[in-house]
Amino acid sequence: MDKTRWQTAKQLFQAAVKLSPAERKRFIQDEIRDEDLRADVEQLLNSLCESGYLNSPIASVDEYPAANAMEGKQLGEFRLIRRIGAGGMGLVYEAEQLHPSRRAAVKILLPSNSLVPEQSNRFLFEAEILGNLVHPGIVRIFSAGNSDIGFGQTPWFAMELLSGVPLHDLPADELGLEQKLELLTKVCDAVQYAHQQGVIHRDLKPGNILVERTISSNSQPSLVPKLVDFGIARVLDGELGNSLMTAQGDVLGTLAYMSPEQLSGQTDSVDERSDIFSLGIIGYELLAGVRPFQPTNHTFAEYMRCRESSDPIPLSKVRAEFAGDLDAIFGQAIAHNPMHRYSSAAALAEDIRCFLSHRPISARRPSLYSRSVKYAKRNATLVGGAAATVAASLIGIILFAVEAQHARRESRLASYEKTKVETVNEFLTNDFMMNLIGAANSHGGERLPVEQLIDESLGDLSTLYADRPAVEAAIRNEAGTIYYNVGAVLKAKSQYELAHELFESSVGSEHYDTFETLNNIGLCHLRLGQAEEAVPLFRTSLAGQIRLLGELERRTLHTMNNLASALRACAGDSDSMLSEAESLLRRAIECREQTSGKVDRDRLTYLAGLGTLLISQGRSDEALTLHQEVYVNMTDLLGKNHVTSLTAGSRYAQTLYETGQLQQAEQTLTPVLSGLVLVHGESHPSTLTNRRLLSRIYRDMDNFESAQQQLNLAEEAATKLGGNQEILAKIRRDLNRLEARRNAR
């Protein structure tokens, strides 16, 4: 069976398992016209029937008379008063709690949705975690339990009783544009909070957003959105991640608001960005009154066809007044590729707030990428990309920045212009770098504000070099490299793009400096998680380097490594892309060995990349040998506490862990982690990542105390770090997972 047919069969199967036997039979007859495809789906269903999973049909409330006569019954501390709702998952009752005295909503799962004991325990554990979500935009879960209420043990949970109406029930003409957008930012804030606690919703839709009318502190009427149905949320990356999914990846939620990865049943790919997609659809519909995907009919097959083969209708095509910023914002939010969406709900909210306050937004598509894609399509054999050397560029650009400030103060622009050329071409010596380090240490070890120094120094470039664009281009290229190395990737990308345009206009498109800047832009895309944008840039750059510099040149070989990394990152299930990446890496290793021998830093770097690629192909045993060679030789070459050696040791330990060699993984990672603390400190992302890895190793060795200790240290350091909520959320997910493993013993 080819991959396309398998994906189609899997999607139809996932829809069928949710139906009763009679509905399932009609669904197969009406929706699946292809006999071979129908046979594939029936085979999947038969295998599930044999497991006993489909023995009980989906039930309705009417099939359980006791469900209609539960007023007055007691569930834990809650007395049921009256039924206020019913749905596919269960019943909702208004209830009363005596201590503390309050009204609540109690949701009871229908018998057909009841879970086996193991799943029930997981459900209750998730409810406990979700009960810790305390945010004004999230309905509060008070309690959960498992009770016999007339038709067997049934899970239930009690939550805050709301008086609001679903978002889609608000009168269309009641809210203006600003009110709608402000309402959406509040929803984003609630989603962001949940993500920071390690929870994604997975079923965001207007019906799960209740809007309450309140009076604000200044006595003005206000609308407050509340997210509900977090009861089917997923605890991120935990062992409980699929506890509310069926054994075969049953799709929960409403199709119209589900991300592409949810629709395809790729449960491992569902993360925070899936919620971002749903928020984008909700916002689009709130503004336009329609959804961005318009199937010709309402059958499952037609909807899947529409989502897979059609692009979303731009917001501006529905409402012309939304052209520009709003078009860009919601276009990015509902991008098909998760890597192209906003990285967080907070980022989406920030762009909306920028629009409301007439500030620039971040959602933009660079024109250079479009030009490079077209260029690469015209030259299909091109391949490419390489990075500039870090140390020399750092010396040069910092010296340039210091002298630029001095020149402005002294108004000696003419004499300074000569020193610029010398700075760019020579980068001076390491003595200057040592002086900089000494200056930093003399200020109590505070970090020199390199990024700020460059920011303030680049303003005069266009004036200083109006008649020397190649010099300006070289300086901007080096400025980009420094920005890149201090983590200011967007600023780096901007400087590289300016440098590329200047090189292209001064020395031409067929010049190695022009190709180098294309490569550098590709590296920024890769670091930003935009591998698909990086590939055509690398291809174009490498082709030019091969023509101008030859295949054995060091920059050309770096390019092969960069392209291989990008191909691996966006390959997915594409065997051809993975094969191409492997060929590029093996060629780079062979060429570097030919010119510099086996114990060479560049060769070892390419070897490490090959090891990572082999792991993604399931060839961990081959990868283990490579990562061991890299670690041993890097340590001999650079020393055990060099950052490159420590990175190699981390990769080797990770591979040992993945191949089940836990004791050796622990023995390898422990000194590596000590080195990372020495070099970077406790709060550096690399230190935190490896401390999480050591915790997982201890956990799988059933050494829960040591695992807890590592995560406590990581959480403390991440909290002090501040700002990086993504790392803190991952640590908390690890804590959830550790607790689940400990409870299961």
Residue pairs with C-beta under 8 A, 6 or more apart in sequence:
1 9
1 40
3 573
5 36
5 37
5 40
6 40
7 264
8 37
8 304
9 37
9 40
9 41
9 44
10 44
10 264
10 265
11 263
11 264
11 265
11 304
12 31
12 32
12 37
12 41
12 300
12 301
13 41
13 44
13 45
13 248
14 248
14 249
14 250
14 251
14 265
15 27
15 251
15 300
16 24
16 27
16 28
16 41
16 45
17 24
17 45
17 48
17 53
17 54
17 246
17 248
17 250
18 58
18 250
18 251
19 27
19 58
20 57
20 58
21 54
21 57
23 58
24 45
27 300
28 38
28 41
28 42
30 299
31 299
31 300
31 301
32 38
32 41
32 301
44 248
45 54
48 54
48 247
48 248
49 55
51 247
53 246
53 247
53 248
56 111
56 112
57 112
58 88
58 112
59 110
59 111
59 112
61 67
61 68
61 86
61 91
61 110
62 68
64 110
64 111
64 150
64 151
66 149
66 150
66 151
67 91
67 108
67 110
67 150
67 151
68 83
70 80
70 83
70 91
70 93
70 108
70 149
70 150
71 80
71 81
71 82
71 83
71 93
72 79
72 80
72 81
73 79
73 80
73 149
74 80
75 95
75 106
75 108
75 145
75 147
75 149
75 156
75 158
76 143
76 145
76 147
76 158
77 97
77 98
77 99
77 143
77 158
78 95
78 96
78 97
78 104
78 106
78 143
78 158
79 95
79 96
79 97
79 98
80 93
80 94
80 95
80 106
81 93
81 94
81 95
81 96
82 93
82 94
83 91
83 92
83 93
83 94
84 92
84 93
84 94
84 105
85 91
85 92
86 92
89 107
89 109
89 110
89 113
89 232
90 107
90 108
90 109
90 110
90 113
91 107
91 108
91 110
92 105
92 106
92 107
92 108
93 105
93 106
93 108
94 103
94 104
94 105
94 106
94 161
95 103
95 104
95 105
95 106
95 158
96 102
96 103
96 104
97 103
97 104
97 142
97 158
102 161
103 161
104 142
104 158
104 159
104 160
104 161
105 158
105 159
105 160
105 161
105 162
106 156
106 157
106 158
106 159
107 156
107 157
107 158
107 159
107 231
108 149
108 154
108 155
108 156
109 115
109 154
109 155
109 156
110 154
111 151
111 152
111 154
114 120
114 152
114 153
114 154
114 155
115 122
115 123
115 155
119 243
120 146
120 153
120 155
122 240
122 243
122 740
123 144
123 155
123 243
123 244
124 144
124 145
124 146
124 155
125 240
125 740
125 743
126 231
126 233
126 235
126 240
126 243
126 244
127 141
127 144
127 157
127 231
128 144
129 198
129 199
129 235
129 736
130 141
130 199
130 230
130 231
130 233
131 140
131 141
131 142
131 143
131 144
132 197
133 140
133 141
133 193
133 194
133 197
133 199
133 230
134 140
135 189
135 190
135 193
135 194
136 190
136 224
137 186
137 187
137 189
137 190
137 193
137 224
137 225
137 226
137 227
138 190
138 193
138 194
138 226
138 227
138 230
139 159
139 160
139 162
139 210
139 226
139 227
139 228
139 230
140 159
140 160
141 157
141 158
141 159
141 160
141 230
141 231
142 158
142 159
142 160
143 157
143 158
144 155
144 156
144 157
144 158
145 155
145 156
145 157
146 153
146 154
146 155
146 156
147 153
147 154
147 156
148 154
157 231
159 228
159 231
160 226
162 210
162 212
162 226
162 228
163 212
164 210
164 211
164 212
164 213
164 224
164 225
164 226
165 210
165 211
166 206
166 207
166 208
166 209
166 210
166 211
167 183
167 206
167 207
167 209
167 210
167 211
167 225
167 282
167 286
168 206
168 207
170 211
172 289
175 183
175 223
177 287
178 356
179 223
180 286
180 287
181 283
181 287
181 352
181 355
181 356
182 356
183 211
183 223
183 225
183 286
184 279
184 282
184 283
184 286
184 349
184 352
185 349
185 352
185 353
186 224
186 225
187 209
187 225
187 227
187 279
187 282
188 279
188 345
188 346
188 348
188 349
188 352
189 345
189 346
189 349
190 225
190 226
190 227
191 201
191 204
191 227
191 275
191 279
191 345
192 344
192 345
192 346
192 349
194 200
194 201
194 227
194 230
194 233
195 236
195 272
195 275
195 344
195 345
195 729
196 725
196 728
196 729
197 729
197 732
198 235
198 236
198 237
198 238
198 729
198 730
198 732
198 733
198 736
199 230
199 233
199 234
199 235
199 236
200 233
200 234
200 236
200 270
200 271
200 272
200 274
200 275
201 208
201 227
201 229
201 230
201 233
201 275
201 278
202 232
202 233
202 234
202 252
202 253
202 262
202 270
202 274
202 275
203 229
203 232
203 233
203 252
203 253
203 254
203 257
203 278
204 227
204 257
204 275
204 278
204 279
204 282
205 253
205 254
205 256
205 257
205 278
205 282
206 282
206 285
206 286
207 254
208 227
208 228
208 229
209 225
209 226
209 227
209 228
209 282
210 225
210 226
210 228
211 223
211 224
211 225
211 226
212 223
212 224
212 225
212 226
213 221
213 222
213 223
213 224
214 221
214 222
214 223
214 224
215 221
215 222
216 222
232 244
232 252
234 240
234 241
234 242
234 244
234 270
235 241
235 733
235 736
236 271
236 272
236 729
236 730
236 733
237 730
237 733
237 734
237 737
238 733
238 736
238 737
238 740
239 737
239 740
239 741
240 736
240 737
240 740
241 267
242 249
242 267
244 252
245 252
245 267
249 265
249 267
251 258
251 262
251 263
251 265
253 262
255 263
255 300
255 303
256 281
256 291
256 293
257 278
257 281
257 282
258 274
258 277
258 278
259 270
259 273
259 274
259 277
259 278
259 338
260 277
260 307
260 336
261 269
261 270
261 274
261 338
262 270
262 274
263 304
263 307
269 338
271 338
272 344
272 345
273 338
273 341
273 342
273 343
274 338
275 345
276 333
276 341
276 342
276 344
276 345
276 348
277 333
277 334
277 335
277 338
277 341
279 333
279 345
279 348
280 330
280 332
280 333
280 334
280 341
280 348
281 291
281 292
281 334
283 330
283 333
283 352
284 291
284 292
284 312
284 315
284 330
284 333
284 334
285 291
287 315
287 319
287 322
287 326
287 330
288 315
288 318
288 319
288 322
289 318
290 318
292 312
292 313
292 315
292 330
292 334
293 303
293 306
293 307
293 310
293 312
293 313
294 306
294 313
295 302
295 303
295 305
295 306
296 302
296 306
312 331
312 334
314 327
314 331
315 322
315 326
315 327
315 330
315 331
316 322
316 323
316 324
316 326
316 327
325 355
325 361
325 363
326 355
328 361
328 363
328 364
328 365
329 348
329 351
329 352
329 355
329 361
329 363
331 363
332 340
332 341
332 342
332 363
333 341
333 342
333 348
334 341
335 341
337 532
339 529
339 530
339 531
339 532
340 530
340 532
342 348
342 351
342 363
343 529
344 726
347 362
350 362
351 361
351 362
351 363
354 360
354 361
354 362
355 361
366 493
366 497
368 497
368 500
368 521
369 525
369 533
369 536
369 537
372 518
372 536
372 537
372 540
373 536
375 382
375 536
375 540
376 382
376 536
376 539
376 540
377 536
379 540
379 543
381 543
382 539
382 540
382 542
382 543
382 544
383 538
383 539
383 542
383 543
383 546
383 559
383 560
383 563
383 584
384 515
384 518
384 519
384 522
384 537
384 538
384 539
384 540
384 541
384 542
384 543
384 544
384 545
384 559
384 562
384 563
385 518
385 519
385 522
385 523
385 534
385 537
385 538
385 541
385 542
385 558
385 559
385 562
385 563
385 566
386 516
386 519
386 541
386 542
386 545
386 555
386 556
386 557
386 558
386 559
386 562
387 481
387 519
387 520
387 523
387 558
387 562
388 477
388 478
388 481
388 516
388 520
390 481
390 485
391 430
391 433
392 427
393 427
393 478
393 481
393 482
394 433
394 481
394 482
394 485
395 427
395 428
395 429
395 430
395 432
395 433
396 423
396 424
396 426
396 427
396 428
396 478
397 454
397 475
397 478
397 479
397 481
397 482
398 432
398 433
398 436
398 450
398 453
398 482
399 423
399 427
399 428
399 432
400 420
400 423
400 424
400 457
400 475
400 478
401 453
401 454
401 456
401 457
402 453
402 457
403 416
403 419
403 423
404 416
404 457
404 460
405 453
405 456
405 457
407 413
407 415
407 416
408 460
413 460
413 463
413 464
416 464
417 464
417 465
417 468
420 464
420 465
420 471
420 475
421 468
421 471
423 475
424 471
424 474
424 475
424 478
425 474
436 448
439 448
440 446
440 447
440 448
450 482
450 486
451 482
451 483
451 486
451 488
451 491
454 479
454 482
454 483
455 491
458 476
458 479
458 495
461 472
461 475
461 476
462 472
464 472
465 471
465 472
465 475
469 502
469 503
469 505
469 506
470 502
470 503
470 506
470 507
470 513
472 502
473 498
473 499
473 500
473 502
473 503
473 506
473 513
473 517
474 499
474 513
476 495
476 496
476 498
476 499
476 502
477 495
477 496
477 499
477 503
477 513
477 516
477 517
477 520
479 495
480 491
480 492
480 493
480 494
480 495
480 496
480 499
480 520
481 492
481 520
482 492
483 489
483 491
483 492
483 495
484 492
484 520
484 523
484 524
484 527
489 524
489 527
489 528
490 524
490 528
492 520
492 524
493 521
493 524
493 525
493 528
496 517
496 520
496 521
496 524
497 517
497 521
499 517
499 520
500 514
500 517
500 518
500 521
503 511
503 513
503 514
503 517
504 514
507 513
507 514
508 514
510 544
510 547
510 548
511 548
512 544
512 545
512 548
512 549
512 555
514 544
515 540
515 541
515 542
515 544
515 545
515 548
516 541
516 555
518 537
518 538
518 540
518 541
518 544
519 537
519 538
519 541
519 542
519 559
519 562
521 537
522 533
522 534
522 535
522 537
522 538
522 541
522 562
522 566
523 534
523 562
525 531
525 533
525 534
525 537
526 534
526 562
526 565
526 566
526 569
531 566
531 567
531 569
531 570
532 570
534 562
534 566
534 569
535 563
535 566
535 567
535 570
538 559
538 562
538 563
538 566
539 563
541 559
542 556
542 559
542 560
542 563
545 553
545 555
545 556
545 559
546 556
549 555
549 556
550 556
551 557
551 587
551 591
552 591
552 594
552 595
554 602
557 588
557 591
557 592
557 602
557 606
558 602
560 584
560 585
560 587
560 588
560 606
561 584
561 585
561 588
561 605
561 606
561 609
563 581
563 584
564 580
564 581
564 582
564 584
564 585
564 588
564 609
564 613
565 581
565 609
567 577
567 578
567 580
567 581
567 584
568 577
568 578
568 581
568 612
568 613
568 616
570 577
571 577
571 578
571 581
571 616
578 613
578 616
578 617
581 613
582 610
582 613
582 614
582 617
585 606
585 609
585 610
585 613
586 610
588 606
589 603
589 606
589 607
589 610
592 600
592 602
592 603
592 606
593 600
593 603
596 602
596 603
597 603
598 633
599 633
599 636
599 637
601 634
601 637
601 638
601 644
604 629
604 630
604 633
604 634
604 637
604 648
605 644
607 626
607 629
607 630
608 626
608 627
608 630
608 648
608 651
610 623
610 626
611 622
611 623
611 624
611 626
611 627
611 630
611 651
611 655
612 623
612 651
614 620
614 622
614 623
614 626
615 623
615 655
615 658
620 655
620 658
620 659
621 659
623 655
624 652
624 655
624 656
624 659
627 648
627 651
627 652
627 655
628 652
630 648
630 651
630 652
631 645
631 648
631 649
631 651
631 652
631 668
634 642
634 644
634 645
634 648
635 645
635 648
635 649
637 645
638 644
638 645
639 645
640 646
640 671
640 675
641 675
641 678
641 679
643 679
643 680
645 675
646 672
646 675
646 676
646 679
646 686
647 686
649 668
649 669
649 671
649 672
649 675
650 669
650 672
650 676
650 686
650 689
650 690
650 693
652 668
653 665
653 668
653 669
653 672
653 690
653 693
653 697
654 665
654 693
656 662
656 664
656 665
656 668
657 665
657 693
657 696
657 697
657 700
662 697
662 700
662 701
663 701
665 697
666 694
666 697
666 698
666 701
669 690
669 693
669 694
669 697
670 694
672 690
673 687
673 690
673 691
673 694
676 684
676 686
676 687
676 690
677 687
680 686
680 687
681 687
682 713
682 717
682 720
683 717
683 718
683 720
683 721
685 724
685 727
687 717
688 714
688 717
688 718
688 721
688 727
688 731
689 727
691 710
691 711
691 713
691 714
691 717
692 710
692 711
692 714
692 730
692 731
692 734
694 710
695 706
695 707
695 708
695 710
695 711
695 714
695 734
695 738
696 707
696 734
698 704
698 706
698 707
698 710
699 707
699 737
699 738
699 741
702 745
704 738
704 741
704 742
707 738
708 738
711 731
711 734
711 735
711 738
714 731
715 728
715 731
715 732
715 735
718 724
718 727
718 728
718 731
719 728
721 727
